[in-house]
Amino acid sequence: MRRTHDRALRLGWAAVILMAACPVWAGAAGPVRITVRFALPSGELQPLPGATVTLQPEAREQPLQSFTGDDGRVEFADVAAGAYVVQAAMDGFVTTRRKVTVLREQALDVELTLPLAQLAASVDVVAESEQEQVRQPTLPAELREELLRTAPLVNEKFQDALPLLPGVVRGPDGLLNLKGARASQSGLLVNSVNVTDPVTGQYAMELPIEAIESVKVHANPYAAEYGKFTGAVTTIETRRGTDTFKFLLTNFMPRLRWVDGSTRGFESFTPRLALAGPLARNRVWFTQHLEYRFILTDVPSLPEPNNVTRLETFDSFTRIDWDPGDTHDVTAVLSIYPQNLKYVNLDTFHPPAVTPNYRQRGYFFAFADRMILNLNALMESSLSVKQLDAHVWGQSLDPMTITPETWRGGFYNTQDRFSRRYEWAQTLTLNQSRWHGLHNPKFGYVVSHSAFDGTDRSRETVIRRADGTRFQRFEFVGAGALSRGVTECTAFAQDRWQIGAPLTLDAGVRLDWDSLGDRFHIAPRAGFAWLPFPKDPRTVIRGGLGVFYDKIPLNAGAFTQYQQFRVTNYAADGETVVGGPVTFINVLGGGRLDNAYSLTWNLELDREITRGLWARAGYQNREQRDDLVVDPVAGETPALVLSNRGSSSYKEWLVSLRYRFRQADEVTVSYVRSSAVGNLNAFELYFGNYHYPVIRADEVGPQPFDVPDRFLVTGIANLPFGIILAPLLEIRDGFPYSLVDEEQRFVGARNRGGRFPLFASLDFTLMKKVDIKFRNRVYRTQIGIKIYNLTNHWNPRDVQNNVDSPAFGTFYNGVGRQFRGKFEIDF
């Protein structure tokens, strides 16, 4: 009996072992060995160490990922049988994918060749995946083409899309503030060429949104090729044509304006036309984008019908690409962007009569040449010309009057300026070399000359008390003829050094000089990306430290040429002079200007929680010095002093989740806790496009665009039945404001008098794809609606901050729920 029992026990254990082994035998396979090479222009193949190799099961399971060694090879052991997609990727090369099948009990050898990416524009390049980006020391925030075209943007401009990113806020003055920096402290590059206004330093180029392929905001660009800013830089790449003719017409239906239940003409008309195709197949392509915009914007707190600002623009963007050979391409771009604005900065306390008008004329031309040299290096050369003429004037020549309740009269300042910039740039990117790892060095230089001339003249302005008596009168003396030029030279060297699979370093140095500051500035920078678990590259830690020098705008260089202001003070009767007239001469502090600079560092952690779901936690700190500030100084020789004694500080904590699904769909949820503090008499606030006449003593406090807490949700989803949904939810603290009295003197600390109410807005776009058949052709159309502030939340934009006004503390000018239609035809 016992023998029978032991025999049964042994058979039972054998059966258990057999059953456990069966699944393994059924799906077991040998190793998968992958070799990655890259092709030189000569056709020679070389191993590519450090490439990211992903083995993705077609069953959408968690992929396997590793990196090639010095011999360009990587091996995955014990891979289950089945169908896979092998992907090899590396910065500077075209991502390559291949479908493979792993068979049971058989080893699989796969060879992939990655072409150089610099001139691969004619190749269908696969968009970078999250796995390809893990080793980049800095990752810019990117707005993809699908989101740009679908998001609920009020004016459908790329500037409207930037606040969809964490850390980017449109301030109370309507200007964009990137990562705690003022508008003039950030850069804008279109196809790698500087397009900012050389006079003010602000963004100064309009692009039809269909012309844009991608928009990226580099908050911490440790690559030394980026410069002339202290905040952040926005880079835009435009679309190129293909061998297929394309035609797009959108927004060709005008929107009526309703006043008191009846129509009063058009409220907006914003048609856009895009054309693209070959001029010579496989050789020359073109894109042409045209946009006309007529928009009236209501100010609800002013009486109708004279409560609208008027915008009229025409934008034309032309791009031509020519490929003379496989290792050479040429691009030419021409952009024209005239613009007329009437009743600028219209609000509750600035009625139409006291607002300025703005007229802009200009063009931008750029020629770029890219060539792979025999030494396996990429040479890029560009020549650009930018002209921008700006004119500012008021509705009348009446003296401007400031009272506790409102401003009256005509806008006091008139400007006519004509500016141009010429720029030549070259960069040399060397092929990857090996020395204790992989190196990807890049060198370059930029030479530019900018100049402007014109006039800037102001008229009498009076401050009146609540009882109507005069308190202070400003007069302006001098010719107001302006003329200034600057030559700027830059050289840089940088290297991306991959030290084995887990660590990548970006290091570089930039040398800047300009004739206004007449000093050389050296800006070293370094960033890193570290994979603490190389066998599980879903976790990456990034950080860096860098010095960034800003440009000196030409209007600051011409400061001593501006008119001087003369101040007269009056007693309580408004007639008796008790001070002045005193003339303040324009003086440069220290006799010269210098370039502002910032020291920026950041640290962030990225983790892929599950396939397509990424989490990020990060901190950024920016300390800026030598900011340009203006300050009235009394004494024996009264003066308005422009100096570099200003400073600012920005601190940001960021937590975000991003879920990407179905290739083109994604949802991003972010929370930012930040602090922006600095000197408040920034030069651009008083001497920008729209001057401000009342200059009080400078103080340090929260910046006007400071937002301590901001919660943001953006996304795009392709739903069944051809429906596209793009939601936008923004909840943030209101902007700070100062208190003033009837004499326009600050009461208490500046920008600490209070904050606007909590801002909350739920917007979304809902589109439906519809195919229309006409004359044996199918036209793809999209019809939809945009809804702004769906919950009708009270989001005021004006506040009565004068303590001597009966309406002190009252908020005005909130925009309620709005609906907009959208219709486009794609041929």
Backbone hydrogen bonds, N-H to C=O, Kabsch-Sander energy under -0.5 kcal/mol:
donor,donor_aa,acceptor,acceptor_aa,energy
5,H,1,M,-2.2
6,D,2,R,-2.6
7,R,3,R,-2.3
8,A,4,T,-2.2
9,L,5,H,-2.2
10,R,6,D,-2.4
11,L,7,R,-2.2
12,G,8,A,-2.4
13,W,9,L,-2.4
14,A,10,R,-2.3
15,A,11,L,-2.4
16,V,12,G,-2.3
17,I,13,W,-2.5
18,L,14,A,-2.5
19,M,15,A,-2.8
20,A,16,V,-2.4
21,A,17,I,-1.9
22,C,18,L,-1.7
24,V,20,A,-0.6
25,W,21,A,-3.0
26,A,22,C,-2.6
27,G,23,P,-1.9
28,A,24,V,-2.1
30,G,103,L,-0.5
30,G,106,Q,-0.9
32,V,76,F,-2.9
33,R,31,P,-0.6
33,R,108,L,-3.2
34,I,32,V,-0.5
34,I,74,V,-3.0
35,T,110,V,-3.0
36,V,72,G,-3.4
37,R,112,L,-2.7
38,F,46,Q,-2.6
39,A,114,L,-1.1
40,L,38,F,-0.5
40,L,44,E,-2.8
43,G,40,L,-2.4
46,Q,38,F,-2.2
48,L,36,V,-2.5
50,G,68,T,-2.2
51,A,48,L,-0.8
52,T,89,A,-2.7
53,V,51,A,-0.6
53,V,66,S,-2.8
54,T,87,Q,-2.7
55,L,64,L,-3.2
56,Q,54,T,-0.7
56,Q,85,V,-2.6
58,E,83,A,-2.1
60,R,57,P,-1.6
64,L,55,L,-2.5
66,S,53,V,-2.2
68,T,51,A,-1.8
69,G,73,R,-2.4
72,G,69,G,-2.2
74,V,34,I,-2.1
76,F,32,V,-2.7
77,A,75,E,-0.5
79,V,30,G,-0.7
81,A,27,G,-2.1
82,G,102,V,-1.9
84,Y,100,V,-2.8
85,V,56,Q,-2.3
86,V,98,R,-3.3
87,Q,54,T,-2.5
88,A,96,T,-2.5
89,A,52,T,-2.1
93,F,90,M,-2.1
94,V,115,P,-2.8
96,T,88,A,-2.2
98,R,86,V,-2.2
100,V,84,Y,-2.5
102,V,82,G,-3.0
103,L,101,T,-0.6
105,E,28,A,-1.4
106,Q,103,L,-1.3
108,L,31,P,-2.3
110,V,33,R,-2.9
112,L,35,T,-2.8
114,L,37,R,-3.0
116,L,39,A,-0.5
117,A,92,G,-2.5
118,Q,92,G,-0.5
120,A,117,A,-1.8
123,V,120,A,-1.9
125,V,123,V,-1.5
133,Q,129,S,-0.9
133,Q,130,E,-0.7
134,V,130,E,-0.6
134,V,131,Q,-0.6
136,Q,133,Q,-2.0
141,A,217,V,-2.2
143,L,215,V,-3.1
144,R,142,E,-0.6
145,E,213,E,-0.6
148,L,144,R,-2.4
149,R,145,E,-2.0
150,T,146,E,-1.0
151,A,147,L,-2.9
153,L,151,A,-2.4
160,D,157,K,-0.7
161,A,157,K,-0.9
162,L,158,F,-1.1
164,L,161,A,-2.0
165,L,162,L,-2.0
168,V,165,L,-1.6
169,V,167,G,-0.5
169,V,177,N,-2.4
171,G,169,V,-0.7
171,G,175,L,-2.7
174,G,171,G,-2.1
177,N,169,V,-2.8
178,L,176,L,-0.5
179,K,167,G,-2.7
179,K,177,N,-0.6
181,A,178,L,-1.3
185,Q,182,R,-1.8
186,S,183,A,-1.0
187,G,232,A,-2.1
189,L,234,T,-2.9
190,V,193,V,-2.6
191,N,189,L,-0.5
191,N,236,I,-3.3
193,V,190,V,-1.2
195,V,188,L,-2.2
197,D,202,Q,-3.0
201,G,197,D,-2.6
204,A,195,V,-0.6
211,A,208,P,-1.7
212,I,209,I,-1.2
213,E,237,E,-3.1
214,S,237,E,-1.6
215,V,143,L,-1.5
216,K,235,T,-2.6
217,V,141,A,-2.9
218,H,216,K,-0.6
218,H,233,V,-3.1
219,A,217,V,-0.9
222,Y,220,N,-1.6
226,Y,223,A,-1.6
228,K,549,Y,-0.9
229,F,549,Y,-1.0
230,T,185,Q,-2.2
231,G,185,Q,-2.2
233,V,218,H,-1.7
234,T,187,G,-2.5
235,T,216,K,-2.9
235,T,233,V,-0.5
236,I,189,L,-2.6
237,E,214,S,-2.0
239,R,211,A,-2.5
246,K,276,A,-2.9
248,L,274,A,-2.5
249,L,825,I,-2.8
250,T,272,R,-2.2
251,N,823,F,-2.3
255,R,268,S,-3.1
257,R,265,G,-2.5
258,W,256,L,-0.5
259,V,262,S,-3.4
262,S,259,V,-1.6
264,R,257,R,-3.1
267,E,255,R,-3.5
268,S,255,R,-1.7
269,F,294,F,-2.4
270,T,251,N,-0.5
272,R,250,T,-2.4
273,L,290,L,-2.8
274,A,248,L,-2.6
275,L,288,Q,-2.9
276,A,246,K,-1.9
277,G,286,F,-2.0
279,L,284,V,-2.4
280,A,284,V,-2.1
283,R,280,A,-2.2
284,V,280,A,-2.9
285,W,321,D,-2.4
286,F,277,G,-2.7
287,T,319,R,-2.2
288,Q,275,L,-3.1
289,H,317,F,-2.6
290,L,273,L,-2.9
291,E,315,D,-2.1
292,Y,271,P,-2.1
293,R,313,T,-2.5
294,F,269,F,-1.8
295,I,311,L,-2.4
296,L,267,E,-2.8
297,T,309,T,-1.9
298,D,296,L,-0.5
299,V,307,N,-2.1
302,L,299,V,-2.2
307,N,305,P,-1.5
309,T,297,T,-2.0
310,R,342,K,-2.4
311,L,295,I,-2.5
312,E,340,N,-2.7
313,T,293,R,-2.2
314,F,338,P,-1.8
315,D,291,E,-2.9
316,S,336,I,-2.6
317,F,289,H,-2.6
318,T,334,L,-2.8
319,R,287,T,-2.4
320,I,332,A,-2.5
321,D,285,W,-2.3
322,W,330,V,-2.9
323,D,283,R,-2.6
325,G,328,H,-1.2
328,H,325,G,-1.4
329,D,370,R,-2.5
330,V,322,W,-3.0
331,T,368,A,-2.8
332,A,320,I,-2.4
333,V,366,A,-2.7
334,L,318,T,-2.4
335,S,364,F,-2.9
336,I,316,S,-2.5
337,Y,362,G,-1.4
339,Q,360,Q,-2.4
340,N,312,E,-2.9
341,L,358,Y,-3.1
342,K,310,R,-2.7
344,V,356,P,-2.9
346,L,343,Y,-1.0
347,D,350,H,-1.3
350,H,347,D,-0.8
354,V,351,P,-1.5
355,T,352,P,-1.5
357,N,393,W,-3.2
358,Y,341,L,-2.7
359,R,391,H,-2.5
360,Q,339,Q,-3.1
361,R,389,D,-2.4
363,Y,387,Q,-1.5
364,F,335,S,-2.6
365,F,385,V,-2.8
366,A,333,V,-2.2
367,F,383,L,-2.8
368,A,331,T,-3.1
369,D,381,S,-3.0
370,R,329,D,-2.8
371,M,379,M,-2.4
372,I,327,T,-2.6
373,L,371,M,-0.6
373,L,377,A,-3.7
376,N,373,L,-1.6
378,L,429,T,-3.0
379,M,371,M,-3.1
379,M,377,A,-0.6
380,E,378,L,-0.5
380,E,427,T,-2.6
381,S,369,D,-2.8
382,S,425,A,-2.5
383,L,367,F,-2.5
384,S,423,E,-2.5
385,V,365,F,-2.8
386,K,421,R,-2.5
387,Q,363,Y,-2.5
388,L,419,S,-2.0
389,D,361,R,-3.6
390,A,417,R,-2.0
391,H,359,R,-2.2
392,V,415,Q,-2.4
393,W,357,N,-1.4
395,Q,353,A,-0.5
395,Q,355,T,-0.6
400,M,460,E,-1.6
401,T,408,R,-2.5
402,I,462,V,-3.0
403,T,401,T,-0.5
403,T,406,T,-2.0
407,W,349,F,-2.0
408,R,401,T,-2.9
410,G,398,D,-1.2
414,T,457,R,-2.8
415,Q,392,V,-2.6
416,D,455,T,-2.4
417,R,390,A,-2.7
418,F,453,D,-2.6
419,S,388,L,-1.9
420,R,451,A,-2.0
421,R,386,K,-2.6
422,Y,449,H,-2.4
423,E,384,S,-2.4
424,W,447,V,-2.9
425,A,382,S,-2.4
426,Q,445,Y,-2.2
427,T,380,E,-2.4
428,L,443,F,-3.2
429,T,378,L,-2.8
430,L,428,L,-0.6
430,L,441,P,-1.9
431,N,376,N,-0.7
433,S,439,H,-1.8
435,W,437,G,-2.2
438,L,498,Q,-2.1
439,H,433,S,-2.7
440,N,496,R,-1.2
442,K,494,Q,-2.7
443,F,428,L,-2.4
444,G,492,F,-1.9
445,Y,426,Q,-2.2
446,V,490,T,-2.2
447,V,424,W,-2.8
448,S,488,E,-2.4
449,H,422,Y,-2.4
450,S,486,V,-2.8
451,A,420,R,-2.0
452,F,484,R,-2.6
453,D,418,F,-1.6
454,G,482,L,-2.2
455,T,416,D,-2.4
456,D,480,G,-2.6
457,R,414,T,-2.4
459,R,412,Y,-2.2
461,T,474,F,-2.1
462,V,400,M,-2.6
463,I,472,Q,-3.0
464,R,402,I,-3.0
464,R,462,V,-0.5
465,R,469,T,-3.0
468,G,465,R,-1.7
471,F,463,I,-3.0
472,Q,463,I,-1.5
473,R,568,T,-2.5
474,F,461,T,-3.4
475,E,566,R,-2.6
477,V,564,Q,-2.9
482,L,454,G,-3.0
482,L,480,G,-0.5
484,R,452,F,-2.5
486,V,450,S,-3.0
488,E,448,S,-2.6
489,C,513,W,-2.8
490,T,446,V,-2.4
491,A,511,L,-2.0
492,F,444,G,-2.5
493,A,509,V,-2.0
494,Q,442,K,-2.5
495,D,507,A,-2.5
496,R,440,N,-0.7
497,W,495,D,-0.7
497,W,505,L,-3.2
498,Q,438,L,-2.8
498,Q,496,R,-0.6
499,I,497,W,-0.8
499,I,503,L,-2.1
500,G,498,Q,-1.2
503,L,499,I,-0.8
504,T,529,A,-2.3
505,L,497,W,-3.1
506,D,527,G,-3.0
507,A,495,D,-2.2
508,G,525,R,-2.2
509,V,493,A,-2.3
510,R,523,A,-1.4
511,L,491,A,-3.1
512,D,510,R,-0.5
512,D,521,H,-2.5
513,W,489,C,-2.0
514,D,519,R,-0.5
515,S,487,T,-1.9
518,D,514,D,-2.6
521,H,512,D,-2.6
523,A,510,R,-2.9
523,A,521,H,-0.5
525,R,508,G,-2.4
526,A,545,L,-2.2
527,G,506,D,-2.9
528,F,543,G,-2.7
529,A,504,T,-2.2
530,W,541,I,-2.7
531,L,502,P,-2.9
536,D,533,F,-2.5
539,T,536,D,-1.0
540,V,606,D,-2.4
541,I,530,W,-2.7
542,R,604,E,-2.7
543,G,528,F,-1.7
544,G,602,N,-1.7
545,L,526,A,-2.7
546,G,600,T,-2.5
547,V,524,P,-1.6
548,F,598,S,-2.4
550,D,596,A,-3.3
554,L,198,P,-2.2
555,N,199,V,-2.0
556,A,553,P,-0.7
557,G,553,P,-1.6
558,A,554,L,-1.4
559,F,556,A,-1.6
561,Q,558,A,-1.9
562,Y,558,A,-0.6
562,Y,559,F,-1.4
564,Q,477,V,-2.5
565,F,584,F,-0.7
566,R,475,E,-3.6
567,V,582,V,-3.0
568,T,473,R,-2.0
569,N,579,G,-3.1
570,Y,471,F,-2.3
571,A,576,T,-2.9
574,G,571,A,-1.9
578,V,569,N,-2.0
579,G,569,N,-1.2
582,V,567,V,-2.7
584,F,565,F,-2.7
584,F,582,V,-0.5
585,I,583,T,-0.7
585,I,638,P,-1.8
587,V,585,I,-0.5
587,V,640,L,-2.4
589,G,587,V,-0.6
589,G,642,L,-3.0
591,G,588,L,-2.4
592,R,589,G,-0.9
597,Y,625,R,-2.1
598,S,548,F,-2.3
599,L,623,E,-2.6
600,T,546,G,-2.5
600,T,598,S,-0.6
601,W,621,N,-2.3
602,N,544,G,-1.7
603,L,619,Y,-2.2
604,E,542,R,-2.7
605,L,617,A,-3.1
606,D,540,V,-2.9
607,R,615,A,-2.3
608,E,538,R,-2.1
609,I,607,R,-0.9
609,I,613,L,-1.9
610,T,613,L,-1.0
613,L,610,T,-2.6
614,W,612,G,-0.6
614,W,658,R,-3.0
615,A,607,R,-2.8
616,R,656,S,-2.5
617,A,605,L,-2.1
618,G,654,L,-2.6
619,Y,603,L,-2.6
620,Q,652,E,-2.3
621,N,601,W,-2.7
622,R,650,Y,-2.8
623,E,599,L,-2.2
624,Q,622,R,-0.5
624,Q,648,S,-2.9
625,R,597,Y,-3.0
626,D,646,G,-0.7
627,D,646,G,-2.2
629,V,627,D,-0.6
629,V,643,S,-2.1
630,V,681,N,-2.2
631,D,641,V,-1.6
633,V,639,A,-3.4
634,A,632,P,-0.5
639,A,633,V,-2.5
640,L,585,I,-2.8
641,V,631,D,-2.6
641,V,639,A,-0.7
642,L,587,V,-2.7
643,S,629,V,-2.3
643,S,641,V,-0.6
646,G,627,D,-1.9
648,S,624,Q,-1.7
649,S,677,V,-3.1
650,Y,622,R,-2.5
651,K,675,S,-2.0
652,E,620,Q,-2.4
653,W,673,R,-3.0
654,L,618,G,-2.7
655,V,671,Y,-2.2
656,S,616,R,-2.4
657,L,669,V,-2.9
658,R,614,W,-2.7
659,Y,667,V,-2.8
660,R,612,G,-2.6
660,R,658,R,-0.5
661,F,665,D,-2.5
664,A,662,R,-3.3
665,D,661,F,-1.8
666,E,716,I,-1.9
667,V,659,Y,-2.0
668,T,714,T,-3.1
669,V,657,L,-3.0
670,S,712,L,-2.7
671,Y,655,V,-2.7
672,V,710,R,-2.6
673,R,653,W,-2.6
674,S,672,V,-0.5
674,S,708,P,-2.0
675,S,651,K,-2.0
677,V,649,S,-2.4
678,G,701,G,-2.5
679,N,647,S,-2.2
680,L,699,E,-2.4
682,A,680,L,-0.9
683,F,628,L,-2.0
685,L,682,A,-1.2
686,Y,682,A,-0.7
686,Y,683,F,-1.3
687,F,683,F,-2.0
688,G,684,E,-0.6
691,H,689,N,-0.5
692,Y,686,Y,-1.0
695,I,693,P,-0.8
696,R,694,V,-0.6
701,G,678,G,-2.2
703,Q,676,A,-2.8
706,D,703,Q,-2.2
710,R,672,V,-1.8
711,F,731,I,-3.4
712,L,670,S,-2.6
713,V,729,L,-2.5
714,T,668,T,-2.3
715,G,727,P,-1.0
716,I,666,E,-2.4
717,A,725,L,-2.4
719,L,717,A,-0.8
719,L,723,I,-3.3
722,G,719,L,-0.6
723,I,719,L,-0.7
723,I,720,P,-0.8
724,I,767,M,-2.7
725,L,717,A,-2.6
726,A,765,T,-2.4
728,L,763,D,-2.9
729,L,713,V,-2.6
730,E,761,S,-2.3
731,I,711,F,-2.6
732,R,759,F,-2.5
733,D,709,D,-2.0
734,G,756,F,-0.7
737,Y,754,G,-2.1
739,L,747,V,-0.5
740,V,801,N,-2.0
741,D,745,R,-1.8
744,Q,741,D,-2.2
747,V,739,L,-3.0
748,G,746,F,-0.6
752,R,749,A,-1.2
753,G,737,Y,-1.8
754,G,737,Y,-0.8
756,F,735,F,-2.3
759,F,732,R,-2.3
761,S,730,E,-2.2
763,D,728,L,-3.3
763,D,761,S,-0.6
764,F,787,I,-2.1
765,T,726,A,-2.0
766,L,785,I,-2.6
767,M,724,I,-2.8
768,K,783,I,-2.4
769,K,722,G,-3.1
770,V,781,T,-2.7
772,I,770,V,-0.5
772,I,779,Y,-2.8
773,K,771,D,-0.5
774,F,777,R,-2.9
777,R,774,F,-0.8
779,Y,772,I,-3.2
779,Y,777,R,-0.5
780,R,778,V,-0.5
780,R,826,D,-1.6
781,T,770,V,-2.5
781,T,779,Y,-0.5
782,Q,824,E,-2.2
783,I,768,K,-2.3
784,G,822,K,-2.6
785,I,766,L,-2.2
786,K,820,R,-3.7
787,I,764,F,-2.6
788,Y,818,Q,-2.5
790,L,762,L,-3.1
792,N,789,N,-2.2
795,N,793,H,-0.8
797,R,812,Y,-1.7
798,D,812,Y,-2.0
800,Q,810,T,-2.4
801,N,799,V,-1.1
803,V,740,V,-2.7
803,V,801,N,-0.7
805,S,802,N,-1.8
808,F,805,S,-1.9
809,G,800,Q,-3.1
810,T,807,A,-2.1
812,Y,798,D,-2.6
815,V,795,N,-0.7
816,G,814,G,-0.6
818,Q,788,Y,-2.0
820,R,786,K,-2.6
822,K,784,G,-2.0
824,E,782,Q,-2.0
825,I,249,L,-3.7
826,D,780,R,-3.8
827,F,247,F,-4.0
827,F,825,I,-0.6
